[in-house]
Amino acid sequence: MVSENRSEEKNVYRCPVEVTLDVIGGKWKSLILWHLKRKTLRFSQLQRLLPRITQKMLTQQLRDLERDGLVFRQVYPEVPPRVEYSLTELGCSVVPILDQMYEWGSCFDPEQPGCAAKDSSAAS
């Protein structure tokens, strides 16, 4: 499901892999989804889990993921404002792909540490 905003760009894909890479590709989107697969997180929690991402980039990536229907942004009318991010049903459909990426990466470079500590839910 590619959103209305994206349809204005009229991307023409020759292969479903292109669609997948366009939606979850890049340096940060898959990692954001990886962390959200376990639980709902606030912006500052995602920043701590991804210490090399800038605030501007995290904001943009979350907006893209929300626009494409993978992430739900919940704003609570409180003072100070509270915003939480979670996976949508479509976002949850990407989890098996992320798990396979984790497994492949573990085999490719077994010396690398896990993503923010070993994730025991990767095999589930």
MDTraj code that builds the backbone (N, CA, C; nanometers):
import mdtraj as md
import numpy as np

residues = "MET VAL SER GLU ASN ARG SER GLU GLU LYS ASN VAL TYR ARG CYS PRO VAL GLU VAL THR LEU ASP VAL ILE GLY GLY LYS TRP LYS SER LEU ILE LEU TRP HIS LEU LYS ARG LYS THR LEU ARG PHE SER GLN LEU GLN ARG LEU LEU PRO ARG ILE THR GLN LYS MET LEU THR GLN GLN LEU ARG ASP LEU GLU ARG ASP GLY LEU VAL PHE ARG GLN VAL TYR PRO GLU VAL PRO PRO ARG VAL GLU TYR SER LEU THR GLU LEU GLY CYS SER VAL VAL PRO ILE LEU ASP GLN MET TYR GLU TRP GLY SER CYS PHE ASP PRO GLU GLN PRO GLY CYS ALA ALA LYS ASP SER SER ALA ALA SER".split()
xyz = np.array([
    [0.0854, -0.1183, 0.0000],
    [0.0000, 0.0000, 0.0000],
    [0.0890, 0.1233, 0.0000],
    [0.0883, 0.1937, -0.1098],
    [0.1649, 0.3169, -0.1202],
    [0.0653, 0.4314, -0.1122],
    [0.0950, 0.5275, -0.0277],
    [-0.0019, 0.6324, 0.0049],
    [-0.0293, 0.7277, -0.1106],
    [-0.1312, 0.8120, -0.0902],
    [-0.1693, 0.9100, -0.1900],
    [-0.0551, 1.0071, -0.2184],
    [0.0152, 1.0504, -0.1130],
    [0.1263, 1.1437, -0.1326],
    [0.2313, 1.0831, -0.2244],
    [0.2578, 0.9574, -0.2043],
    [0.3589, 0.8920, -0.2838],
    [0.3095, 0.8696, -0.4258],
    [0.1786, 0.8485, -0.4431],
    [0.1266, 0.8235, -0.5773],
    [0.1416, 0.9470, -0.6658],
    [0.1502, 1.0657, -0.6050],
    [0.1746, 1.1870, -0.6825],
    [0.3084, 1.1785, -0.7547],
    [0.4046, 1.1094, -0.6950],
    [0.5360, 1.0947, -0.7557],
    [0.5311, 0.9968, -0.8720],
    [0.4321, 0.9084, -0.8738],
    [0.4137, 0.8081, -0.9780],
    [0.5405, 0.7274, -1.0029],
    [0.5900, 0.6627, -0.8994],
    [0.7025, 0.5725, -0.9166],
    [0.6578, 0.4535, -0.9994],
    [0.7382, 0.4175, -1.0958],
    [0.7098, 0.3005, -1.1776],
    [0.8092, 0.1928, -1.1367],
    [0.7549, 0.0834, -1.0864],
    [0.8399, -0.0251, -1.0387],
    [0.8405, -0.1378, -1.1406],
    [0.9570, -0.1949, -1.1607],
    [0.9702, -0.3077, -1.2522],
    [0.9665, -0.4402, -1.1780],
    [0.9753, -0.4323, -1.0456],
    [0.9879, -0.5540, -0.9662],
    [0.9369, -0.5273, -0.8249],
    [0.8712, -0.6247, -0.7622],
    [0.8252, -0.6057, -0.6248],
    [0.9384, -0.5748, -0.5264],
    [1.0591, -0.6198, -0.5575],
    [1.1731, -0.5892, -0.4698],
    [1.1985, -0.4388, -0.4687],
    [1.1790, -0.3736, -0.5815],
    [1.1951, -0.2281, -0.5873],
    [1.0969, -0.1578, -0.4944],
    [0.9723, -0.2049, -0.4935],
    [0.8709, -0.1467, -0.4057],
    [0.9149, -0.1620, -0.2608],
    [0.9567, -0.2829, -0.2256],
    [0.9986, -0.3115, -0.0882],
    [1.1146, -0.2223, -0.0470],
    [1.2153, -0.2120, -0.1330],
    [1.3312, -0.1289, -0.1004],
    [1.2941, 0.0187, -0.0926],
    [1.2011, 0.0620, -0.1746],
    [1.1588, 0.2014, -0.1695],
    [1.0898, 0.2329, -0.0370],
    [1.0111, 0.1379, 0.0128],
    [0.9337, 0.1616, 0.1344],
    [1.0155, 0.1393, 0.2612],
    [1.0975, 0.0338, 0.2669],
    [1.1712, 0.0047, 0.3913],
    [1.3221, 0.0159, 0.3756],
    [1.3685, 0.0561, 0.2576],
    [1.5118, 0.0649, 0.2336],
    [1.5739, 0.1880, 0.2974],
    [1.7004, 0.2039, 0.2735],
    [1.7728, 0.3159, 0.3316],
    [1.8438, 0.2741, 0.4590],
    [1.9144, 0.3675, 0.5147],
    [1.9978, 0.3381, 0.6312],
    [1.9170, 0.3182, 0.7586],
    [1.8019, 0.3853, 0.7732],
    [1.7357, 0.3898, 0.9033],
    [1.5998, 0.3235, 0.9122],
    [1.5247, 0.3191, 0.8046],
    [1.3860, 0.2719, 0.8139],
    [1.3752, 0.1305, 0.8693],
    [1.4573, 0.0407, 0.8196],
    [1.4508, -0.0978, 0.8686],
    [1.4865, -0.1062, 1.0163],
    [1.5826, -0.0259, 1.0587],
    [1.6205, -0.0267, 1.2006],
    [1.5098, 0.0309, 1.2884],
    [1.4437, 0.1337, 1.2410],
    [1.3307, 0.1896, 1.3160],
    [1.2214, 0.0841, 1.3296],
    [1.1884, 0.0187, 1.2189],
    [1.0868, -0.0865, 1.2224],
    [1.1294, -0.2013, 1.3132],
    [1.2584, -0.2353, 1.3104],
    [1.3117, -0.3428, 1.3945],
    [1.2842, -0.3145, 1.5424],
    [1.3091, -0.1930, 1.5838],
    [1.2879, -0.1583, 1.7247],
    [1.1393, -0.1483, 1.7586],
    [1.0597, -0.1031, 1.6648],
    [0.9156, -0.0915, 1.6904],
    [0.8450, -0.2267, 1.6884],
    [0.9106, -0.3287, 1.6355],
    [0.8453, -0.4602, 1.6303],
    [0.8242, -0.5176, 1.7695],
    [0.9060, -0.4755, 1.8641],
    [0.8971, -0.5293, 1.9997],
    [0.7969, -0.4562, 2.0869],
    [0.7873, -0.3231, 2.0676],
    [0.6955, -0.2468, 2.1523],
    [0.6780, -0.1055, 2.0981],
    [0.5769, -0.0402, 2.1493],
    [0.5518, 0.1002, 2.1181],
    [0.6617, 0.1836, 2.1826],
    [0.7124, 0.2818, 2.1074],
    [0.8224, 0.3640, 2.1576],
    [0.7941, 0.5119, 2.1355],
    [0.8514, 0.5916, 2.2235],
    [0.8478, 0.7366, 2.2077],
    [0.9692, 0.7802, 2.1256],
    [0.9630, 0.9022, 2.0753],
    [1.0699, 0.9553, 1.9913],
    [1.2052, 0.9467, 2.0616],
    [1.2102, 0.9898, 2.1865],
    [1.3372, 0.9904, 2.2604],
    [1.3910, 0.8491, 2.2815],
    [1.3028, 0.7518, 2.2954],
    [1.3475, 0.6132, 2.3095],
    [1.4114, 0.5646, 2.1795],
    [1.3512, 0.5998, 2.0674],
    [1.4101, 0.5634, 1.9388],
    [1.5455, 0.6311, 1.9204],
    [1.5569, 0.7561, 1.9623],
    [1.6853, 0.8266, 1.9533],
    [1.7932, 0.7538, 2.0324],
    [1.7589, 0.7070, 2.1509],
    [1.8572, 0.6349, 2.2330],
    [1.8962, 0.5014, 2.1697],
    [1.8007, 0.4352, 2.1053],
    [1.8290, 0.3074, 2.0411],
    [1.9092, 0.3239, 1.9124],
    [1.9024, 0.4419, 1.8526],
    [1.9723, 0.4720, 1.7275],
    [2.0590, 0.5960, 1.7481],
    [2.1661, 0.5851, 1.8251],
    [2.2416, 0.7040, 1.8655],
    [2.3074, 0.7812, 1.7508],
    [2.3261, 0.7190, 1.6348],
    [2.3923, 0.7897, 1.5246],
    [2.2957, 0.8652, 1.4335],
    [2.1663, 0.8500, 1.4545],
    [2.0692, 0.9198, 1.3699],
    [2.0452, 1.0605, 1.4253],
    [2.0349, 1.1567, 1.3355],
    [2.0053, 1.2932, 1.3795],
    [1.8554, 1.3063, 1.4071],
    [1.8208, 1.4061, 1.4845],
    [1.6800, 1.4307, 1.5155],
    [1.6012, 1.4570, 1.3874],
    [1.6593, 1.5359, 1.2979],
    [1.5932, 1.5681, 1.1715],
    [1.5689, 1.4425, 1.0879],
    [1.6687, 1.3557, 1.0802],
    [1.6559, 1.2340, 1.0006],
    [1.5540, 1.1379, 1.0616],
    [1.5549, 1.1240, 1.1941],
    [1.4578, 1.0366, 1.2600],
    [1.3159, 1.0880, 1.2350],
    [1.2981, 1.2176, 1.2458],
    [1.1671, 1.2775, 1.2191],
    [1.1223, 1.2470, 1.0770],
    [1.2118, 1.2651, 0.9806],
    [1.1775, 1.2419, 0.8395],
    [1.1456, 1.0951, 0.8134],
    [1.2261, 1.0063, 0.8686],
    [1.2038, 0.8636, 0.8463],
    [1.0717, 0.8179, 0.9080],
    [1.0407, 0.8673, 1.0274],
    [0.9131, 0.8333, 1.0909],
    [0.7959, 0.8876, 1.0091],
    [0.8104, 1.0074, 0.9555],
    [0.7045, 1.0642, 0.8705],
    [0.6833, 0.9787, 0.7461],
    [0.7939, 0.9370, 0.6840],
    [0.7842, 0.8512, 0.5651],
    [0.7142, 0.7196, 0.5980],
    [0.7540, 0.6581, 0.7089],
    [0.6943, 0.5304, 0.7484],
    [0.5466, 0.5469, 0.7835],
    [0.5129, 0.6593, 0.8446],
    [0.3728, 0.6873, 0.8756],
    [0.2940, 0.7113, 0.7461],
    [0.3499, 0.7887, 0.6564],
    [0.2859, 0.8179, 0.5277],
    [0.2584, 0.6897, 0.4484],
    [0.3510, 0.5951, 0.4557],
    [0.3367, 0.4698, 0.3817],
    [0.2537, 0.3660, 0.4558],
    [0.2043, 0.4023, 0.5735],
    [0.1130, 0.3145, 0.6451],
    [0.1775, 0.2062, 0.7284],
    [0.3078, 0.2163, 0.7535],
    [0.3779, 0.1145, 0.8322],
    [0.3831, 0.1481, 0.9802],
    [0.3794, 0.2766, 1.0114],
    [0.3917, 0.3224, 1.1504],
    [0.2708, 0.4090, 1.1849],
    [0.2211, 0.3898, 1.3062],
    [0.1116, 0.4707, 1.3586],
    [0.1685, 0.5677, 1.4609],
    [0.1329, 0.6937, 1.4473],
    [0.1776, 0.7986, 1.5391],
    [0.0602, 0.8376, 1.6275],
    [0.0729, 0.8118, 1.7569],
    [-0.0332, 0.8429, 1.8534],
    [0.0082, 0.9656, 1.9336],
    [-0.0698, 1.0720, 1.9224],
    [-0.0437, 1.1949, 1.9969],
    [-0.1439, 1.2020, 2.1110],
    [-0.0924, 1.2192, 2.2319],
    [-0.1773, 1.2310, 2.3499],
    [-0.1887, 1.3783, 2.3880],
    [-0.3107, 1.4276, 2.4089],
    [-0.3303, 1.5690, 2.4427],
    [-0.2961, 1.5965, 2.5892],
    [-0.1686, 1.5965, 2.6177],
    [-0.1193, 1.6191, 2.7537],
    [-0.0190, 1.7327, 2.7511],
    [0.0141, 1.7805, 2.8684],
    [0.1209, 1.8792, 2.8825],
    [0.2231, 1.8204, 2.9783],
    [0.3466, 1.7996, 2.9339],
    [0.3959, 1.8186, 2.7970],
    [0.3375, 1.7131, 2.7026],
    [0.3381, 1.7420, 2.5713],
    [0.2818, 1.6483, 2.4747],
    [0.3553, 1.5140, 2.4772],
    [0.2788, 1.4088, 2.4566],
    [0.3375, 1.2748, 2.4505],
    [0.2998, 1.2153, 2.3156],
    [0.4006, 1.1646, 2.2442],
    [0.3798, 1.1027, 2.1135],
    [0.4442, 0.9652, 2.1170],
    [0.3694, 0.8657, 2.0737],
    [0.4209, 0.7288, 2.0694],
    [0.4072, 0.6739, 1.9277],
    [0.5007, 0.5861, 1.8934],
    [0.5027, 0.5241, 1.7615],
    [0.4898, 0.3736, 1.7774],
    [0.4101, 0.3147, 1.6898],
    [0.3928, 0.1697, 1.6903],
    [0.3728, 0.1227, 1.5467],
    [0.3857, -0.0075, 1.5271],
    [0.3639, -0.0645, 1.3949],
    [0.2147, -0.0786, 1.3678],
    [0.1769, -0.0512, 1.2459],
    [0.0407, -0.0784, 1.2011],
    [0.0340, -0.2254, 1.1603],
    [-0.0820, -0.2692, 1.1178],
    [-0.0945, -0.4064, 1.0679],
    [-0.0021, -0.4267, 0.9477],
    [0.0033, -0.3274, 0.8600],
    [0.0937, -0.3357, 0.7451],
    [0.2388, -0.3391, 0.7923],
    [0.2719, -0.2588, 0.8924],
    [0.4067, -0.2597, 0.9480],
    [0.4421, -0.3949, 1.0071],
    [0.3473, -0.4573, 1.0735],
    [0.3707, -0.5912, 1.1308],
    [0.3961, -0.6942, 1.0215],
    [0.3417, -0.6719, 0.9028],
    [0.3643, -0.7664, 0.7933],
    [0.5089, -0.7641, 0.7446],
    [0.5839, -0.6621, 0.7819],
    [0.7248, -0.6507, 0.7435],
    [0.8154, -0.7257, 0.8421],
    [0.7652, -0.7568, 0.9606],
    [0.8465, -0.8203, 1.0650],
    [0.9145, -0.9485, 1.0172],
    [0.8475, -1.0394, 0.9461],
    [0.9187, -1.1590, 0.8986],
    [1.0363, -1.1257, 0.8067],
    [1.0228, -1.0198, 0.7279],
    [1.1334, -0.9768, 0.6420],
    [1.2497, -0.9286, 0.7282],
    [1.2200, -0.8504, 0.8312],
    [1.3239, -0.8007, 0.9218],
    [1.3919, -0.9159, 0.9944],
    [1.3135, -1.0149, 1.0372],
    [1.3711, -1.1319, 1.1040],
    [1.4670, -1.2058, 1.0109],
    [1.4295, -1.2187, 0.8847],
    [1.5172, -1.2843, 0.7875],
    [1.6439, -1.2019, 0.7636],
    [1.6300, -1.0705, 0.7602],
    [1.7476, -0.9842, 0.7457],
    [1.8412, -1.0026, 0.8644],
    [1.7842, -1.0135, 0.9842],
    [1.8636, -1.0347, 1.1055],
    [1.9395, -1.1669, 1.0959],
    [1.8691, -1.2714, 1.0576],
    [1.9324, -1.4035, 1.0453],
    [2.0422, -1.4020, 0.9398],
    [2.0148, -1.3415, 0.8250],
    [2.1135, -1.3356, 0.7195],
    [2.2367, -1.2575, 0.7653],
    [2.2140, -1.1433, 0.8290],
    [2.3249, -1.0619, 0.8791],
    [2.4066, -1.1345, 0.9841],
    [2.3406, -1.2135, 1.0679],
    [2.4110, -1.2914, 1.1702],
    [2.5010, -1.3962, 1.1065],
    [2.4557, -1.4563, 0.9969],
    [2.5368, -1.5567, 0.9267],
    [2.6484, -1.4909, 0.8462],
    [2.6186, -1.3778, 0.7859],
    [2.7162, -1.3082, 0.7028],
    [2.8332, -1.2585, 0.7857],
    [2.8055, -1.2021, 0.9009],
    [2.9102, -1.1491, 0.9881],
    [2.8791, -1.1878, 1.1320],
    [2.9122, -1.3130, 1.1697],
    [2.8777, -1.3603, 1.3044],
    [2.9503, -1.2867, 1.4168],
    [3.0518, -1.2082, 1.3844],
    [3.1251, -1.1340, 1.4872],
    [3.0532, -1.0061, 1.5289],
    [2.9571, -0.9627, 1.4483],
    [2.8849, -0.8394, 1.4798],
    [2.7931, -0.8613, 1.5990],
    [2.7865, -0.7631, 1.6880],
    [2.6899, -0.7740, 1.7979],
    [2.5486, -0.7592, 1.7435],
    [2.4519, -0.8034, 1.8199],
    [2.3114, -0.7909, 1.7794],
    [2.2668, -0.6460, 1.7812],
    [2.1492, -0.6214, 1.7318],
    [2.0905, -0.4876, 1.7305],
    [2.0462, -0.4518, 1.8705],
    [2.1135, -0.3574, 1.9327],
    [2.0805, -0.3149, 2.0694],
    [2.0678, -0.4367, 2.1583],
    [2.1730, -0.5141, 2.1640],
    [2.1798, -0.6408, 2.2381],
    [2.1094, -0.7494, 2.1584],
    [2.1459, -0.8708, 2.1839],
    [2.0865, -0.9841, 2.1130],
    [1.9364, -0.9829, 2.1312],
    [1.8669, -0.9948, 2.0212],
    [1.7209, -0.9945, 2.0266],
    [1.6714, -1.1370, 2.0193],
    [1.6265, -1.1884, 2.1299],
    [1.5817, -1.3269, 2.1355],
    [1.4525, -1.3483, 2.0587],
    [1.3823, -1.2400, 2.0254],
    [1.2569, -1.2564, 1.9520],
    [1.2795, -1.2669, 1.8018],
    [1.4045, -1.2570, 1.7562],
    [1.4316, -1.2603, 1.6131],
    [1.3909, -1.3928, 1.5512],
    [1.4049, -1.5001, 1.6238],
    [1.3718, -1.6303, 1.5689],
    [1.2240, -1.6625, 1.5808],
    [1.1487, -1.5789, 1.6513],
    [1.0059, -1.6090, 1.6703],
    [0.9217, -1.5701, 1.5525],
])
top = md.Topology()
chain = top.add_chain()
for i, resn in enumerate(residues, 1):
    res = top.add_residue(resn, chain, resSeq=i)
    for name in ("N", "CA", "C"):
        top.add_atom(name, md.element.get_by_symbol(name[0]), res)
traj = md.Trajectory(xyz[None], top)
